[in-house]
Amino acid sequence: MEVKPKILVEEMEFEPLKEDWCDYKLEDGTIVKIKLIATDFRKLLNEVDELGRQRYQFSFQTVNRIVYPKPKRPGEELVS
């Protein structure tokens, strides 16, 4: 049985350059906003891809926000 070598990693400091929301409007007027936020990056010190480029691992969390449409008053159209 072949034993794979241990992967050596280096934690990488990072600075967010841009963290945009992705906005989706549902058919009922609700707006769903989703953002991925990176939480850490690691350089795989003893791993490269098929072109010899450094490989990395990263972790992230998902942030969600829901914007509900304004309530409809009797006789009004739904406003979002």
N, C-alpha and C positions, 0 to 999 in steps of 0.2 A: 504494500500500500504506500503510495507516494504522499509524503508530507509536504504541504505547501509552506513556503517561508512566511514568517510573520510580516505583516504589513507595517511598515514604519510610517508614522504620521507626524506632521508638525502643525500645531494650531496656528492659524493665520489671523492677524489683526486685519480689520477691514473698516471701510467707511462707506455708508450707503451714498450712491450718487443720485439715485432716483427710486422712489417707491410709489408708483401710481396705483390708483384704484381702477379696477375693471367694473364698469357699471352695466347693469342689465335691467331693462324695463319689462316687467311681466304684463300679460294681457289684462290683468285687473288693475294696472296702474302702479303696482308696487315696484319700487326700485331696489334691487339687490346690488350691493357694492362688495367687492372681494379684493383683498390685497394679500400678496405673499410677502412675508418679511423674513429675510435671512437671519438666522440666529448664530451660526458659526460656520467657518470654513476650515478645512484641513487639507494640507498638501500631502499626497501619498509619496513619500520619499523614495521608495524603491519600486515604483510603478510608472510606466509610461504607456501611451497608446501605440498603435501600429506605426505611426509616423514619428515616434520618439518624443512626443510632446508630454509634458508633465500631466499627471492625473490629479484630480481633486475630489473631495467629498464635501458635501454641505448639508446643513439642516435648515429647515424653515418652519414657520408657523403661518397658518391662514387666519386672517382677520376678516370678519364679515360684519356688514352693517345693513340694516333693512330700513328703508324709508317708505312708510305707508302713505297711500294717497289720503288727501283731506277727506273727512267724512262728507257724504252726500246729504244735502238737506232735501226735504221733500220738494219735488219739482225742479231740482237742479241736476245738471249733468255732472258726472264724476270729474273732479279736477285733480291732476297729479302734479 
